[in-house]
Amino acid sequence: MQSLLTPEEYNPYYGIFIDKSESENIVQGLQQGKKKFIDFVNTIPNEKLTYAYEEDKWTIAEVIQHIIDTERIFSYRALRFARKDQTPLIGFDQDAYVPNSNANTFSIEDLIEDFESVRNSSITLYKRFTSEMLNQIGEASGSPMSARAAGYILSGHQNHHVEIIKERYL
């Protein structure tokens, strides 16, 4: 998907996520990813939710909550950029979010409900963006980012972490 974007639309760090997005069409990718993610999370045994594969690594519940929190943040960024808000946005400390999320107290059903709510909101947001809005570029974490790059990142970020859960946790 990186070939769909110009280098000015995102920090190269995000290329790994952009390449793992579901579809060239952001809305379709978010819709397809929603179903795949919910189906995947439903296969995780309850007793595995609080499992971490090493000391000081996140649990599966924390990884899922991280996906949800990141989606909220990147959707907000996309909204700001699409509305031509040129205020530079600071980054966020994912390592501070995770232990303060209480993710390990949530059931699979709670996590799915939260994910589904956030994803539905992202889908609605992206359905309303025009091509001009999608191409608007703002600044986040000291780098440029377009609203459309944020959409590809949402989809690919989820897929990136599903791969990690499959490889290291299950």
C-alpha positions in Angstrom: 0.0 0.0 0.0 3.0 2.3 0.4 3.0 2.7 -3.4 -0.5 4.4 -3.1 1.0 7.1 -0.9 3.7 9.7 -1.4 6.7 9.7 0.9 5.4 13.1 2.3 2.3 11.4 3.7 3.9 9.4 6.5 6.9 8.6 8.5 8.7 5.5 7.1 8.3 3.9 10.5 4.7 3.3 9.7 5.4 1.5 6.4 5.3 -1.9 8.1 1.7 -1.2 9.1 0.6 0.4 5.8 1.8 -2.6 3.9 -0.3 -4.9 6.1 -3.6 -3.0 5.5 -6.5 -5.0 4.2 -7.4 -3.2 1.0 -6.6 -0.2 -1.2 -10.0 1.1 -0.2 -9.7 2.3 3.4 -13.4 1.7 4.3 -13.4 -1.8 2.8 -10.2 -2.6 4.6 -11.6 -1.4 7.9 -14.8 -3.4 7.4 -13.0 -6.6 6.4 -10.5 -6.2 9.2 -13.3 -5.7 11.7 -14.8 -9.1 10.9 -11.5 -10.9 10.7 -10.3 -9.4 14.0 -13.5 -10.2 15.9 -13.5 -13.8 14.5 -9.9 -14.1 15.6 -10.4 -12.8 19.1 -13.3 -15.1 19.6 -10.9 -18.1 19.1 -8.7 -17.0 22.0 -9.3 -19.1 25.1 -10.4 -17.0 28.1 -7.5 -18.3 30.2 -5.0 -17.0 27.6 -6.2 -13.4 27.9 -3.8 -12.5 30.7 -0.9 -14.5 29.3 2.3 -12.8 28.4 5.0 -14.8 26.6 7.8 -13.2 28.6 8.2 -11.2 31.8 7.5 -7.5 31.1 5.7 -8.2 27.9 2.0 -7.2 27.4 -0.7 -9.8 27.9 -3.0 -10.7 25.0 -5.7 -8.5 26.6 -3.3 -5.6 26.8 -2.3 -6.1 23.1 -6.0 -6.0 22.1 -6.5 -2.8 24.2 -3.4 -1.3 22.6 -5.0 -1.9 19.2 -8.2 -0.2 20.4 -6.4 2.8 22.0 -4.2 3.3 18.9 -7.2 3.3 16.7 -8.9 6.0 18.8 -5.7 8.1 18.5 -5.1 7.7 14.8 -8.8 8.3 14.0 -8.6 11.5 15.9 -5.5 12.4 14.0 -7.2 11.7 10.7 -10.1 13.9 11.7 -7.8 16.8 12.6 -5.9 16.5 9.4 -9.0 16.1 7.2 -10.4 19.3 8.7 -7.2 21.1 7.8 -6.1 21.6 11.4 -2.4 22.4 11.1 -1.7 22.2 14.9 1.1 19.8 15.3 0.0 16.8 17.3 2.3 15.2 19.9 2.9 11.5 20.1 1.6 9.2 22.8 3.4 6.8 25.1 2.0 3.4 24.4 4.0 2.0 27.3 2.2 4.3 29.7 -1.3 3.5 28.2 -1.1 -0.2 28.5 -0.6 -0.6 32.3 -3.2 2.1 32.9 -5.8 0.5 30.6 -7.0 -2.2 33.1 -7.2 -4.5 30.1 -6.5 -7.6 32.2 -9.8 -7.0 34.0 -11.9 -7.2 30.8 -13.5 -10.2 29.3 -13.2 -11.2 25.6 -16.7 -9.9 25.2 -15.8 -6.5 26.7 -12.7 -6.2 24.5 -14.7 -7.1 21.4 -17.5 -4.6 22.3 -14.9 -1.8 22.7 -13.1 -2.7 19.5 -16.3 -3.0 17.5 -17.5 0.4 18.8 -14.2 2.1 17.9 -14.0 0.4 14.5 -17.5 1.3 13.6 -16.7 4.9 14.5 -13.6 4.8 12.3 -15.6 3.3 9.4 -18.2 6.0 9.7 -15.5 8.7 9.8 -13.8 7.4 6.7 -17.0 7.0 4.8 -17.6 10.7 5.1 -14.1 11.8 4.0 -13.8 13.2 0.5 -10.7 12.5 -1.6 -9.6 16.1 -0.8 -10.0 15.4 3.0 -8.1 12.1 2.7 -5.2 13.9 1.1 -4.9 16.5 3.8 -1.6 16.3 5.6 -0.9 17.3 9.2 1.8 16.7 11.7 1.9 14.0 14.3 4.9 13.0 16.4 7.1 15.4 14.6 6.4 13.9 11.1 3.9 14.5 8.3 0.8 12.3 8.1 -2.2 12.3 5.7 -5.6 11.3 6.8 -5.5 8.4 4.3 -2.1 7.2 5.6 -3.7 7.1 9.1 -6.5 4.9 7.7 -4.1 2.4 6.2 -2.1 2.4 9.5 -5.3 1.5 11.4 -5.9 -1.5 9.3 -2.3 -2.7 9.2 -1.5 -2.0 12.8 -4.3 -4.4 13.8 -3.0 -7.1 11.4 0.6 -6.6 12.7 -0.5 -7.3 16.2 -2.6 -10.3 15.2 0.5 -11.8 13.6 2.4 -11.2 16.9 -0.3 -12.8 19.0 -0.4 -15.9 16.7 3.4 -16.2 16.7 4.3 -15.5 20.3 1.2 -16.1 22.4 -0.9 -18.9 21.0 
